[in-house]
């Protein structure tokens, strides 16, 4: 996926402010933060969206959520929200599976 922004970051061809990485995923600071803590947890495997995931991706999905919790703890965010947008209508702007970790401010419900 040579045209995918997040694949480029995973391959270290595109610069990013990495705050965590392992063999399955990495986490970066969002360049347009919507909260004091706004981190993207990004799958190293290219999947276009959550809807593109299959049963074989269950371990990856669980790992990404654990990474979000681990990064939140490292950043001192005891209260946080983890969000994934699926499709343009939901606000997905990069066609590569990723979660938004948001914290550091009160969150409203419903979110929007």
Backbone as JSON Lines, residues from 0, in Angstrom:
{"i":0,"aa":"X","n":[0.85,-1.19,0.0],"ca":[0.0,0.0,0.0],"c":[0.88,1.24,0.0]}
{"i":1,"aa":"X","n":[1.58,1.48,-1.11],"ca":[2.54,2.57,-1.17],"c":[1.9,3.95,-1.06]}
{"i":2,"aa":"X","n":[0.61,4.08,-1.32],"ca":[-0.06,5.37,-1.24],"c":[-0.72,5.63,0.11]}
{"i":3,"aa":"X","n":[-0.67,4.67,1.02],"ca":[-1.33,4.81,2.31],"c":[-0.43,5.56,3.29]}
{"i":4,"aa":"X","n":[-0.94,6.65,3.83],"ca":[-0.19,7.47,4.78],"c":[0.28,6.66,5.98]}
{"i":5,"aa":"X","n":[-0.62,5.87,6.58],"ca":[-0.25,5.13,7.78],"c":[0.7,3.98,7.48]}
{"i":6,"aa":"X","n":[0.6,3.37,6.31],"ca":[1.58,2.34,5.92],"c":[2.95,2.99,5.77]}
{"i":7,"aa":"X","n":[2.99,4.21,5.22],"ca":[4.25,4.94,5.11],"c":[4.86,5.21,6.48]}
{"i":8,"aa":"X","n":[4.02,5.54,7.45],"ca":[4.51,5.75,8.81],"c":[5.01,4.45,9.41]}
{"i":9,"aa":"X","n":[4.3,3.37,9.19],"ca":[4.71,2.06,9.73],"c":[6.06,1.65,9.17]}
{"i":10,"aa":"X","n":[6.32,2.01,7.91],"ca":[7.59,1.68,7.25],"c":[8.67,2.72,7.51]}
{"i":11,"aa":"X","n":[8.34,3.73,8.33],"ca":[9.28,4.82,8.67],"c":[9.68,5.66,7.46]}
{"i":12,"aa":"X","n":[8.81,5.68,6.45],"ca":[9.04,6.51,5.27],"c":[8.37,7.87,5.4]}
{"i":13,"aa":"X","n":[7.41,7.96,6.32],"ca":[6.7,9.21,6.61],"c":[6.93,9.52,8.08]}
{"i":14,"aa":"X","n":[7.4,10.73,8.41],"ca":[7.67,11.06,9.81],"c":[6.38,11.14,10.64]}
{"i":15,"aa":"X","n":[6.51,10.76,11.91],"ca":[5.4,10.83,12.85],"c":[5.97,10.9,14.26]}
{"i":16,"aa":"X","n":[5.2,11.47,15.18],"ca":[5.6,11.53,16.58],"c":[5.13,10.25,17.27]}
{"i":17,"aa":"X","n":[5.95,9.21,17.2],"ca":[5.6,7.9,17.74],"c":[5.76,7.92,19.27]}
{"i":18,"aa":"X","n":[4.72,7.44,19.96],"ca":[4.77,7.35,21.41],"c":[4.78,5.9,21.89]}
{"i":19,"aa":"X","n":[4.51,4.97,20.97],"ca":[4.54,3.55,21.29],"c":[4.62,2.77,19.99]}
{"i":20,"aa":"X","n":[5.31,1.63,20.01],"ca":[5.27,0.73,18.87],"c":[5.65,-0.68,19.27]}
{"i":21,"aa":"X","n":[5.04,-1.63,18.6],"ca":[5.42,-3.03,18.73],"c":[5.19,-3.69,17.37]}
{"i":22,"aa":"X","n":[5.2,-5.01,17.33],"ca":[5.1,-5.71,16.05],"c":[3.72,-5.65,15.42]}
{"i":23,"aa":"X","n":[2.68,-5.33,16.17],"ca":[1.32,-5.33,15.65],"c":[0.76,-3.95,15.35]}
{"i":24,"aa":"X","n":[1.24,-2.95,16.09],"ca":[0.66,-1.61,15.96],"c":[1.64,-0.56,16.48]}
{"i":25,"aa":"X","n":[1.3,0.69,16.21],"ca":[2.08,1.8,16.75],"c":[1.12,2.92,17.1]}
{"i":26,"aa":"X","n":[1.57,3.83,17.94],"ca":[0.74,4.95,18.38],"c":[1.49,6.25,18.15]}
{"i":27,"aa":"X","n":[0.77,7.23,17.63],"ca":[1.37,8.53,17.32],"c":[0.49,9.65,17.85]}
{"i":28,"aa":"X","n":[1.11,10.82,18.02],"ca":[0.34,12.02,18.37],"c":[-0.43,12.47,17.13]}
{"i":29,"aa":"X","n":[-1.72,12.79,17.33],"ca":[-2.54,13.29,16.23],"c":[-2.08,14.7,15.86]}
{"i":30,"aa":"X","n":[-2.0,14.99,14.57],"ca":[-1.53,16.31,14.14],"c":[-2.62,17.38,14.24]}
{"i":31,"aa":"X","n":[-3.88,16.97,14.43],"ca":[-4.99,17.9,14.65],"c":[-5.74,17.47,15.9]}
{"i":32,"aa":"X","n":[-5.13,17.64,17.08],"ca":[-5.73,17.1,18.31],"c":[-7.09,17.72,18.63]}
{"i":33,"aa":"X","n":[-8.0,16.84,19.08],"ca":[-9.34,17.25,19.49],"c":[-9.5,17.21,21.0]}
{"i":34,"aa":"X","n":[-8.42,16.91,21.7],"ca":[-8.4,16.87,23.16],"c":[-6.94,17.02,23.59]}
{"i":35,"aa":"X","n":[-6.69,17.39,24.85],"ca":[-5.3,17.51,25.3],"c":[-4.48,16.25,25.05]}
{"i":36,"aa":"X","n":[-5.1,15.09,25.23],"ca":[-4.48,13.83,24.85],"c":[-5.23,13.32,23.62]}
{"i":37,"aa":"X","n":[-4.56,13.25,22.49],"ca":[-5.17,12.71,21.27],"c":[-4.1,11.92,20.53]}
{"i":38,"aa":"X","n":[-4.2,10.61,20.68],"ca":[-3.24,9.67,20.13],"c":[-3.96,8.77,19.14]}
{"i":39,"aa":"X","n":[-3.31,8.43,18.05],"ca":[-3.84,7.44,17.11],"c":[-3.11,6.12,17.34]}
{"i":40,"aa":"X","n":[-3.87,5.06,17.53],"ca":[-3.32,3.71,17.63],"c":[-3.6,3.06,16.27]}
{"i":41,"aa":"X","n":[-2.52,2.71,15.57],"ca":[-2.62,2.32,14.16],"c":[-2.12,0.89,13.96]}
{"i":42,"aa":"X","n":[-2.9,0.11,13.27],"ca":[-2.53,-1.25,12.93],"c":[-1.38,-1.24,11.93]}
{"i":43,"aa":"X","n":[-0.38,-2.11,12.12],"ca":[0.67,-2.25,11.1],"c":[0.12,-2.96,9.87]}
{"i":44,"aa":"X","n":[-0.83,-3.85,10.09],"ca":[-1.48,-4.55,8.98],"c":[-2.43,-3.57,8.3]}
{"i":45,"aa":"X","n":[-2.35,-3.49,6.98],"ca":[-3.26,-2.58,6.29],"c":[-4.65,-3.21,6.19]}
{"i":46,"aa":"X","n":[-5.56,-2.58,6.89],"ca":[-6.98,-2.89,6.81],"c":[-7.67,-1.56,6.58]}
{"i":47,"aa":"X","n":[-8.52,-1.46,5.58],"ca":[-9.11,-0.18,5.22],"c":[-9.99,0.44,6.28]}
{"i":48,"aa":"X","n":[-10.61,-0.39,7.1],"ca":[-11.52,0.11,8.14],"c":[-11.86,-1.04,9.08]}
{"i":49,"aa":"X","n":[-12.62,-0.76,10.1],"ca":[-13.08,-1.81,11.0],"c":[-13.92,-2.83,10.24]}
{"i":50,"aa":"X","n":[-14.71,-2.36,9.28],"ca":[-15.54,-3.28,8.5],"c":[-14.73,-4.25,7.65]}
{"i":51,"aa":"X","n":[-13.49,-3.92,7.37],"ca":[-12.63,-4.8,6.58],"c":[-12.03,-5.93,7.42]}
{"i":52,"aa":"X","n":[-12.18,-5.85,8.73],"ca":[-11.62,-6.87,9.61],"c":[-12.42,-8.17,9.52]}
{"i":53,"aa":"X","n":[-11.71,-9.27,9.78],"ca":[-12.34,-10.58,9.76],"c":[-11.99,-11.32,11.04]}
{"i":54,"aa":"X","n":[-12.49,-12.53,11.17],"ca":[-12.23,-13.32,12.38],"c":[-10.74,-13.44,12.67]}
{"i":55,"aa":"X","n":[-9.92,-13.52,11.65],"ca":[-8.47,-13.65,11.84],"c":[-7.86,-12.41,12.48]}
{"i":56,"aa":"X","n":[-8.58,-11.31,12.51],"ca":[-8.06,-10.05,13.06],"c":[-8.46,-9.82,14.51]}
{"i":57,"aa":"X","n":[-9.13,-10.77,15.14],"ca":[-9.59,-10.59,16.52],"c":[-8.43,-10.27,17.46]}
{"i":58,"aa":"X","n":[-7.34,-11.0,17.36],"ca":[-6.2,-10.76,18.25],"c":[-5.63,-9.36,18.04]}
{"i":59,"aa":"X","n":[-5.52,-8.93,16.79],"ca":[-5.04,-7.59,16.48],"c":[-5.94,-6.53,17.1]}
{"i":60,"aa":"X","n":[-7.24,-6.68,16.96],"ca":[-8.18,-5.69,17.49],"c":[-8.08,-5.59,19.01]}
{"i":61,"aa":"X","n":[-7.99,-6.72,19.67],"ca":[-7.83,-6.72,21.13],"c":[-6.51,-6.08,21.53]}
{"i":62,"aa":"X","n":[-5.46,-6.4,20.81],"ca":[-4.14,-5.83,21.1],"c":[-4.17,-4.31,20.97]}
{"i":63,"aa":"X","n":[-4.85,-3.81,19.95],"ca":[-4.91,-2.36,19.75],"c":[-5.62,-1.67,20.92]}
{"i":64,"aa":"X","n":[-6.65,-2.3,21.46],"ca":[-7.33,-1.71,22.61],"c":[-6.44,-1.73,23.85]}
{"i":65,"aa":"X","n":[-5.7,-2.8,24.03],"ca":[-4.77,-2.86,25.16],"c":[-3.66,-1.81,25.01]}
{"i":66,"aa":"X","n":[-3.21,-1.59,23.79],"ca":[-2.2,-0.55,23.54],"c":[-2.78,0.81,23.9]}
{"i":67,"aa":"X","n":[-4.03,1.07,23.52],"ca":[-4.66,2.34,23.86],"c":[-4.67,2.55,25.37]}
{"i":68,"aa":"X","n":[-5.04,1.53,26.13],"ca":[-5.07,1.64,27.59],"c":[-3.67,1.85,28.15]}
{"i":69,"aa":"X","n":[-2.69,1.15,27.61],"ca":[-1.3,1.27,28.07],"c":[-0.76,2.68,27.81]}
{"i":70,"aa":"X","n":[-1.02,3.21,26.63],"ca":[-0.55,4.55,26.28],"c":[-1.26,5.59,27.14]}
{"i":71,"aa":"X","n":[-2.56,5.41,27.36],"ca":[-3.3,6.35,28.22],"c":[-2.67,6.39,29.61]}
{"i":72,"aa":"X","n":[-2.34,5.23,30.16],"ca":[-1.72,5.18,31.48],"c":[-0.35,5.86,31.47]}
{"i":73,"aa":"X","n":[0.44,5.62,30.44],"ca":[1.76,6.25,30.34],"c":[1.66,7.77,30.28]}
{"i":74,"aa":"X","n":[0.57,8.27,29.67],"ca":[0.38,9.71,29.53],"c":[-0.39,10.32,30.7]}
{"i":75,"aa":"X","n":[-0.78,9.49,31.66],"ca":[-1.48,9.99,32.83],"c":[-2.95,10.26,32.61]}
{"i":76,"aa":"X","n":[-3.54,9.69,31.58],"ca":[-4.97,9.89,31.3],"c":[-5.74,8.76,31.97]}
{"i":77,"aa":"X","n":[-6.32,9.03,33.15],"ca":[-7.07,7.99,33.86],"c":[-8.47,7.83,33.28]}
{"i":78,"aa":"X","n":[-9.0,8.89,32.68],"ca":[-10.29,8.83,31.98],"c":[-10.01,9.13,30.52]}
{"i":79,"aa":"X","n":[-10.53,8.28,29.66],"ca":[-10.28,8.48,28.23],"c":[-11.36,7.8,27.41]}
{"i":80,"aa":"X","n":[-11.38,8.11,26.13],"ca":[-12.31,7.51,25.18],"c":[-11.5,6.94,24.03]}
{"i":81,"aa":"X","n":[-11.92,5.76,23.54],"ca":[-11.31,5.14,22.37],"c":[-12.39,5.08,21.29]}
{"i":82,"aa":"X","n":[-12.08,5.64,20.11],"ca":[-13.06,5.76,19.03],"c":[-12.43,5.28,17.73]}
{"i":83,"aa":"X","n":[-13.21,4.6,16.92],"ca":[-12.8,4.34,15.55],"c":[-13.92,4.79,14.63]}
{"i":84,"aa":"X","n":[-13.55,5.49,13.59],"ca":[-14.51,5.95,12.59],"c":[-14.49,4.94,11.45]}
{"i":85,"aa":"X","n":[-15.66,4.57,10.96],"ca":[-15.76,3.58,9.91],"c":[-16.51,4.19,8.72]}
{"i":86,"aa":"X","n":[-15.77,4.62,7.72],"ca":[-16.38,5.22,6.54],"c":[-16.41,6.74,6.61]}
{"i":87,"aa":"X","n":[-16.51,7.35,5.46],"ca":[-16.48,8.82,5.35],"c":[-17.61,9.47,6.16]}
{"i":88,"aa":"X","n":[-18.8,8.88,6.14],"ca":[-19.93,9.44,6.87],"c":[-19.72,9.47,8.37]}
{"i":89,"aa":"X","n":[-18.83,8.64,8.86],"ca":[-18.52,8.61,10.3],"c":[-17.29,9.44,10.63]}
{"i":90,"aa":"X","n":[-16.66,10.04,9.61],"ca":[-15.51,10.89,9.84],"c":[-14.17,10.25,9.55]}
{"i":91,"aa":"X","n":[-14.15,9.05,8.96],"ca":[-12.87,8.41,8.64],"c":[-12.22,9.14,7.48]}
{"i":92,"aa":"X","n":[-11.0,9.64,7.71],"ca":[-10.31,10.4,6.66],"c":[-9.09,9.66,6.09]}
{"i":93,"aa":"X","n":[-8.61,8.63,6.79],"ca":[-7.51,7.81,6.28],"c":[-8.01,6.37,6.23]}
{"i":94,"aa":"X","n":[-7.96,5.77,5.06],"ca":[-8.48,4.41,4.88],"c":[-7.48,3.37,5.36]}
{"i":95,"aa":"X","n":[-7.29,3.34,6.67],"ca":[-6.41,2.38,7.34],"c":[-6.89,2.3,8.77]}
{"i":96,"aa":"X","n":[-7.12,1.1,9.26],"ca":[-7.66,0.91,10.61],"c":[-6.84,1.64,11.66]}
{"i":97,"aa":"X","n":[-7.52,2.45,12.45],"ca":[-6.86,3.14,13.57],"c":[-7.92,3.55,14.6]}
{"i":98,"aa":"X","n":[-7.46,3.66,15.84],"ca":[-8.3,4.13,16.93],"c":[-7.79,5.49,17.39]}
{"i":99,"aa":"X","n":[-8.73,6.34,17.79],"ca":[-8.4,7.61,18.41],"c":[-8.49,7.42,19.92]}
{"i":100,"aa":"X","n":[-7.45,7.76,20.61],"ca":[-7.42,7.78,22.07],"c":[-7.53,9.24,22.48]}
{"i":101,"aa":"X","n":[-8.63,9.59,23.15],"ca":[-8.91,10.98,23.54],"c":[-9.03,11.07,25.05]}
{"i":102,"aa":"X","n":[-8.37,12.06,25.63],"ca":[-8.45,12.25,27.08],"c":[-8.0,13.63,27.47]}
{"i":103,"aa":"X","n":[-8.02,13.88,28.77],"ca":[-7.54,15.15,29.28],"c":[-8.56,16.26,29.34]}
{"i":104,"aa":"X","n":[-9.81,15.93,29.03],"ca":[-10.91,16.88,29.15],"c":[-12.21,16.11,29.34]}
{"i":105,"aa":"X","n":[-13.24,16.75,29.89],"ca":[-14.53,16.06,30.03],"c":[-15.09,15.71,28.66]}
{"i":106,"aa":"X","n":[-15.66,14.52,28.54],"ca":[-16.28,14.07,27.29],"c":[-17.79,14.16,27.44]}
{"i":107,"aa":"X","n":[-18.47,14.48,26.37],"ca":[-19.92,14.6,26.38],"c":[-20.53,13.34,25.75]}
{"i":108,"aa":"X","n":[-21.8,13.1,26.09],"ca":[-22.52,11.99,25.47],"c":[-23.93,12.45,25.12]}
{"i":109,"aa":"X","n":[-24.42,12.21,23.94],"ca":[-23.76,11.48,22.86],"c":[-22.64,12.31,22.24]}
{"i":110,"aa":"X","n":[-21.67,11.63,21.64],"ca":[-20.48,12.32,21.17],"c":[-20.68,13.2,19.94]}
{"i":111,"aa":"X","n":[-21.7,12.97,19.13],"ca":[-21.82,13.89,18.03],"c":[-22.48,13.41,16.82]}
